[in-house]
Amino acid sequence: MSGLKGQAGRRQVLAALSDHGPASRVELGRRTGLSSSAVSVLVHDLIADGLVVEDLDDPRPQEPVRRGRGRPAHRLRLRPPDGLVVGVDVGNTHVRVAAAAVGGEPVAEQVSPLEGADSLEATLGVVAGLVDEVAARAGTTPARARMVALGVPAPLADSTGAVAPNNILPAWIGHRPGEELARALGTEVVVENDANLGALGESEPDEVALVYLKLSTGIGAGLVLGGQVFRGAGGTAGEVGHAQVDPAGVLCRCGLRGCLETVVSVPRLVAALAPVTRDDLAPADLARLVEAEDPGALHVVTDAGRTIGRVLAGLVTVLNPSTLVVGGPWPSVNAALATHVEAAITTWAQPSASAQVDVRPSRTGDRAEIVGALALASQLVTRRERGLLVSA
């Protein structure tokens, strides 16, 4: 196959593997609409050119892919480009940095506490120092990294990467942290909301629709649809923390009353425990009390899960996701919340949608965002090198 038609077919096959993950030839035919003979010719050429590799073993052994009777289908995947990518997860109280080969597992990782991420300049200084250290441990320098993916706990204007209003870091509003970090490191930086990265970190390559809920200092959600992050028209999709749950409630930082965040963010849950514990609890104490099955802590988390679940029930009804992940820094809290979120969704969502969604706690815990950051950087580098992306 040659000419413009052949080039278009190559791009279709490469895009299908990039967007939706490994596939057999039959699956590629379904994804692209190309004939089996065209797929075979294109795949043969792409393997010869070193752009695609073929694996006999299915990377999902619990779901073996077979072609015909008894013969396992060969699964095809993009060959990742050479080089390293770096992921950065900035939280209000921590920075985590990891380096990995493009499309590979981390080879170096480090986390450092923050007193608070209020100062953009100070926080990016910590980030730059950690990137230097992690890159050195991985045998390179920041300037030689193929790409750095930076996750921040704030909504972003999709077209500019500027921090949008109504977030937990008001001093960052209007700044473009990706551009500022790129100048400090001397390499390309792409910036993304942390909940979106958490969604990428928890999603499978062929995930139809996944919702990732992150409960921490604030509360937000990331959406992955068809293997891609869904950001909405302006980049702020998933801001469920500002869904109103109490019209007469307290004033939220966004200017509205009774937003979900004013009721169930971790600081609110910790404050609710003060009458039955003490008034100097730290967020980690909430997790410790849940693990110890403290009655007050369990009661607070139960109420929070029901409230969150009722808000998410509408999203489940409209979006019909296959997976809803409850994430955040504390696995015990995630697991307890997931149970009650699921119960509320069963009660309040449209029955056929609630029956199809798998509600579960995060499998990667407090590493979901860094896993997603590495995945995003790898995806962008691979797509660009394979001619599928002009710029990040």
C-alpha positions as MATLAB code, in Angstrom:
seq = 'MSGLKGQAGRRQVLAALSDHGPASRVELGRRTGLSSSAVSVLVHDLIADGLVVEDLDDPRPQEPVRRGRGRPAHRLRLRPPDGLVVGVDVGNTHVRVAAAAVGGEPVAEQVSPLEGADSLEATLGVVAGLVDEVAARAGTTPARARMVALGVPAPLADSTGAVAPNNILPAWIGHRPGEELARALGTEVVVENDANLGALGESEPDEVALVYLKLSTGIGAGLVLGGQVFRGAGGTAGEVGHAQVDPAGVLCRCGLRGCLETVVSVPRLVAALAPVTRDDLAPADLARLVEAEDPGALHVVTDAGRTIGRVLAGLVTVLNPSTLVVGGPWPSVNAALATHVEAAITTWAQPSASAQVDVRPSRTGDRAEIVGALALASQLVTRRERGLLVSA';
ca = [
       0.000    0.000    0.000;
       1.531    3.315   -1.056;
       0.753    6.947   -1.765;
      -1.599    9.208    0.146;
      -3.999    6.357    0.883;
      -1.197    4.320    2.426;
      -0.025    7.270    4.543;
      -3.581    7.863    5.761;
      -3.929    4.186    6.651;
      -0.663    4.240    8.592;
      -1.871    7.226   10.581;
      -5.191    5.478   11.294;
      -3.465    2.374   12.639;
      -0.947    4.361   14.689;
      -3.680    6.602   16.104;
      -5.818    3.593   17.030;
      -2.935    2.022   18.948;
      -2.008    5.325   20.570;
      -5.537    6.262   21.623;
      -6.852    2.870   22.689;
      -3.845    0.703   23.463;
      -2.673   -2.709   22.193;
      -4.917   -4.587   19.800;
      -5.062   -7.608   17.544;
      -5.333   -7.162   13.783;
      -9.044   -7.930   13.989;
      -9.530   -5.272   16.665;
      -7.581   -2.772   14.575;
      -9.913   -3.442   11.688;
     -12.892   -2.651   13.905;
     -11.266    0.477   15.310;
     -10.209    1.904   11.952;
     -12.832    0.563    9.556;
     -10.057   -0.748    7.300;
     -10.276   -4.138    5.605;
      -8.375   -7.075    7.059;
      -6.055   -7.165    4.029;
      -5.284   -3.441    4.371;
      -4.574   -3.847    8.091;
      -2.240   -6.773    7.414;
      -0.233   -4.805    4.831;
      -0.053   -1.692    7.008;
       0.950   -3.632   10.114;
       3.651   -5.497    8.166;
       5.148   -2.189    7.009;
       4.901   -0.552   10.444;
       6.664   -3.498   12.092;
       9.387   -3.377    9.432;
       9.831    0.345   10.091;
      10.193   -0.257   13.828;
       7.090    1.742   14.756;
       4.956   -1.193   15.933;
       5.900   -4.358   17.811;
       3.982   -7.616   18.050;
       3.474   -9.557   21.283;
       2.215  -13.123   21.386;
       1.241  -12.868   25.044;
      -1.812  -10.768   25.814;
      -0.901   -8.127   28.443;
      -4.300   -8.805   30.038;
      -4.035  -12.548   30.854;
      -7.409  -12.604   32.557;
      -8.993  -11.702   29.207;
      -7.128  -13.706   26.564;
      -7.704  -12.517   23.027;
      -8.165  -15.355   20.584;
      -8.555  -15.568   16.859;
     -10.368  -18.606   15.542;
     -10.320  -21.756   17.659;
      -7.604  -22.041   20.250;
      -4.972  -19.911   18.502;
      -3.989  -16.804   20.517;
      -4.146  -13.515   18.647;
      -0.918  -11.558   18.326;
      -1.360   -8.171   19.993;
       0.206   -5.123   18.432;
       1.416   -2.032   20.262;
       3.364    1.101   19.475;
       7.076    0.874   20.080;
       7.868    3.692   22.486;
      10.527    6.173   21.384;
      13.858    6.226   23.163;
      14.570    8.586   26.030;
      13.170    9.536   29.428;
      10.124   11.469   30.532;
       9.546   13.100   33.916;
       6.306   13.358   35.881;
       5.617   15.924   38.613;
       2.692   15.837   41.046;
       2.245   19.034   43.056;
      -0.168   18.881   45.971;
      -0.916   21.467   48.613;
       1.387   19.646   51.050;
       3.753   17.605   48.853;
       5.715   17.358   45.627;
       6.385   13.995   43.993;
       8.710   13.604   40.992;
       9.455   10.473   38.963;
      11.437    9.647   35.819;
      10.762    6.757   33.456;
      11.651    5.528   30.006;
       8.977    6.580   27.527;
       6.079    4.190   28.111;
       7.947    2.406   30.915;
       7.973    2.053   34.674;
       9.635    4.644   36.944;
      13.387    4.260   37.318;
      13.763    7.030   39.927;
      11.256    8.711   42.205;
      11.290   11.120   45.119;
       8.682   12.879   47.257;
       9.133   15.927   49.443;
       6.700   17.562   51.885;
       5.563   21.153   51.396;
       4.573   23.589   54.102;
       1.967   24.757   51.623;
       1.926   25.448   47.906;
       0.648   29.016   48.306;
       3.761   30.581   46.730;
       4.114   29.623   43.078;
       7.752   30.724   42.921;
       8.765   28.787   46.037;
       6.863   25.679   44.979;
       8.365   25.633   41.495;
      11.788   26.061   43.099;
      11.182   22.876   45.105;
       9.953   21.143   41.954;
      13.011   22.169   39.927;
      15.349   20.915   42.651;
      13.594   17.548   42.831;
      13.577   17.186   39.040;
      17.343   17.783   39.048;
      17.824   15.078   41.698;
      15.551   12.517   40.056;
      16.989   13.123   36.595;
      20.511   12.631   37.974;
      19.483    9.340   39.587;
      18.070    8.270   36.221;
      21.363    9.121   34.525;
      20.329   12.276   32.696;
      19.608   15.986   33.153;
      16.274   17.850   33.031;
      17.253   19.493   29.747;
      17.699   16.050   28.128;
      14.283   14.750   29.203;
      11.907   14.290   26.297;
       9.090   15.964   28.225;
       8.018   16.903   31.739;
       4.334   16.541   32.711;
       3.358   18.788   35.630;
       0.192   18.109   37.634;
      -1.263   20.935   39.721;
      -4.227   20.955   42.155;
      -6.147   23.604   40.259;
      -8.343   23.943   37.165;
      -6.562   25.190   34.053;
      -7.653   27.217   31.070;
      -7.289   24.613   28.346;
      -6.054   26.946   25.604;
      -3.321   28.692   27.634;
      -2.432   26.487   30.609;
      -3.164   29.409   32.943;
      -4.501   28.609   36.404;
      -8.219   29.349   36.510;
     -10.086   31.050   39.375;
     -11.857   29.243   42.232;
      -9.089   26.936   43.386;
      -7.218   26.156   46.605;
      -4.189   28.192   45.432;
      -5.479   31.738   44.841;
      -1.945   33.158   44.442;
      -1.526   30.958   41.345;
      -4.549   32.378   39.470;
      -3.575   33.661   36.033;
      -0.064   32.195   36.183;
       1.149   29.600   33.683;
       3.153   27.173   35.810;
       4.069   24.970   32.859;
       5.791   27.826   31.052;
       7.547   29.020   34.215;
       8.865   25.526   35.012;
       9.984   25.047   31.391;
      12.143   28.160   31.645;
      13.709   26.886   34.877;
      14.425   23.386   33.526;
      15.303   24.163   29.935;
      12.962   21.510   28.566;
       9.372   21.167   27.396;
       6.709   21.055   30.098;
       3.041   20.202   29.693;
       0.725   21.122   32.575;
      -2.443   19.275   33.606;
      -4.965   19.265   36.451;
      -4.048   16.659   39.075;
      -7.441   14.913   39.038;
      -7.141   14.461   35.270;
      -3.735   12.855   35.790;
      -5.206   10.625   38.505;
      -7.837    9.489   36.021;
      -5.133    8.638   33.476;
      -3.155    6.818   36.142;
      -6.133    4.634   37.041;
      -7.482    3.981   33.542;
      -6.818    0.986   31.319;
      -5.803    1.535   27.676;
      -9.220    0.459   26.388;
     -11.292    2.179   29.106;
     -14.615    3.347   27.658;
     -15.393    5.969   30.291;
     -13.779    6.443   33.705;
     -14.470    8.965   36.462;
     -11.720    9.576   39.018;
     -12.796   11.367   42.187;
     -10.014   12.959   44.233;
     -10.753   13.913   47.833;
      -8.052   15.958   49.522;
      -7.764   19.631   50.515;
     -10.390   20.178   47.835;
     -12.515   17.771   45.841;
     -12.571   17.314   42.091;
     -12.936   14.730   39.375;
     -11.037   13.704   36.280;
     -12.779   12.176   33.266;
     -11.227    9.790   30.747;
     -13.409    9.086   27.723;
     -12.237    6.689   25.025;
      -8.719    6.676   26.460;
      -8.412   10.489   26.400;
      -8.792   13.091   29.142;
     -11.998   15.092   28.726;
     -11.374   18.706   29.724;
     -14.557   20.406   28.534;
     -14.851   23.580   26.474;
     -12.665   25.677   28.765;
     -10.530   23.062   30.506;
     -12.482   22.908   33.773;
     -14.587   19.768   33.341;
     -14.885   17.642   36.481;
     -15.223   20.421   39.065;
     -17.782   18.432   41.076;
     -16.619   20.144   44.248;
     -18.723   23.118   43.233;
     -21.961   21.248   42.731;
     -24.424   22.719   45.207;
     -25.692   20.367   47.909;
     -27.088   22.898   50.408;
     -28.609   26.169   49.112;
     -28.530   27.581   52.640;
     -25.017   26.317   53.385;
     -21.824   28.208   54.098;
     -20.232   30.444   51.490;
     -17.751   28.674   49.217;
     -14.553   30.240   47.868;
     -16.198   30.204   44.424;
     -18.852   32.660   45.678;
     -21.752   30.222   45.833;
     -23.326   28.659   48.918;
     -23.323   25.051   50.013;
     -20.967   23.581   47.419;
     -19.957   19.948   47.897;
     -16.450   21.069   48.846;
     -17.797   23.070   51.807;
     -19.286   19.873   53.217;
     -16.951   16.959   52.428;
     -13.386   18.160   51.721;
     -10.837   16.577   54.058;
     -10.446   19.733   56.199;
     -14.248   19.775   56.720;
     -14.269   16.103   57.707;
     -11.424   16.639   60.140;
     -13.204   19.648   61.665;
     -16.388   17.607   62.071;
     -14.485   15.152   64.285;
     -13.227   17.776   66.728;
     -16.177   17.466   69.184;
     -15.500   13.751   69.703;
     -11.703   13.723   69.437;
      -9.646   16.897   69.643;
      -9.451   20.141   67.711;
      -5.874   19.795   66.452;
      -6.366   16.769   64.201;
      -4.277   16.526   61.038;
      -5.719   14.995   57.848;
      -3.600   11.875   58.376;
      -5.358   11.424   61.739;
      -8.640   10.938   59.893;
      -7.118    8.004   58.009;
      -5.700    6.571   61.225;
      -9.080    6.786   62.961;
     -10.838    5.139   60.015;
      -8.303    2.309   60.086;
      -8.959    1.914   63.818;
     -12.733    1.815   63.113;
     -13.346    4.811   65.348;
     -17.163    5.264   65.459;
     -17.030    9.027   64.949;
     -14.661    8.803   61.999;
     -16.715    6.055   60.371;
     -19.881    8.100   60.833;
     -18.300   11.191   59.247;
     -16.955    9.197   56.274;
     -20.277    7.394   55.817;
     -22.154   10.700   55.591;
     -19.519   12.088   53.223;
     -19.735    9.056   50.944;
     -23.505    9.316   50.733;
     -23.340   13.036   49.935;
     -20.659   12.569   47.280;
     -22.491    9.581   45.818;
     -25.704   11.531   45.435;
     -23.852   14.228   43.461;
     -22.062   11.647   41.329;
     -25.291    9.753   40.665;
     -26.299   12.420   38.163;
     -22.913   12.149   36.440;
     -23.248    8.362   36.284;
     -26.709    8.672   34.769;
     -25.592   11.160   32.103;
     -22.123    9.791   31.314;
     -22.726    6.044   31.862;
     -19.105    5.344   32.865;
     -17.687    1.842   33.160;
     -15.551    2.749   36.195;
     -15.713    5.238   39.052;
     -12.559    5.433   41.171;
     -12.428    7.060   44.600;
      -8.925    8.416   45.123;
      -6.887   10.559   47.459;
      -3.836   10.298   49.703;
      -5.295    7.836   52.244;
      -6.262    4.295   51.122;
      -8.389    3.566   54.219;
     -10.503    6.672   53.580;
     -10.791    5.859   49.861;
     -12.022    2.339   50.592;
     -14.587    3.477   53.170;
     -15.868    6.268   50.928;
     -16.147    3.977   47.900;
     -18.540    1.664   49.749;
     -20.957    4.471   50.562;
     -20.540    6.265   47.239;
     -21.544    3.035   45.509;
     -24.601    2.630   47.752;
     -25.741    6.179   47.012;
     -25.244    5.748   43.280;
     -27.290    2.557   43.385;
     -30.073    4.509   45.078;
     -30.011    7.717   43.041;
     -28.604    6.944   39.574;
     -30.591    5.581   36.666;
     -30.695    1.801   37.331;
     -29.147    0.625   34.070;
     -26.253    3.074   34.466;
     -25.637    2.233   38.130;
     -25.645   -1.491   37.294;
     -22.868   -1.015   34.734;
     -20.453    1.132   36.746;
     -17.703   -0.459   38.831;
     -17.136    1.741   41.895;
     -13.796    1.043   43.560;
     -11.063    2.711   45.598;
      -7.884    3.786   43.837;
      -5.459    0.958   43.075;
      -2.470    3.276   42.965;
      -3.277    5.258   46.128;
      -1.335    8.498   46.455;
       0.665    7.632   43.297;
      -2.237    7.881   40.839;
      -1.265   11.391   39.776;
       2.422   10.618   39.190;
       1.519    7.477   37.222;
      -0.817    9.612   35.125;
       1.820   12.316   34.623;
       4.303    9.778   33.231;
       1.565    8.284   31.048;
       0.629   11.706   29.642;
       4.223   12.644   28.860;
       4.835    9.250   27.235;
       1.641    9.517   25.212;
       2.482   12.984   23.888;
       6.095   12.117   23.041;
       5.012    8.931   21.274;
       2.241   10.615   19.310;
       4.540   13.407   18.204;
       7.332   11.043   17.118;
       4.818    8.895   15.226;
       3.528   11.941   13.364;
       0.206   12.087   15.209;
       0.757   15.344   17.083;
       2.124   18.646   15.898;
       2.708   20.090   19.367;
       1.739   19.348   22.994;
];
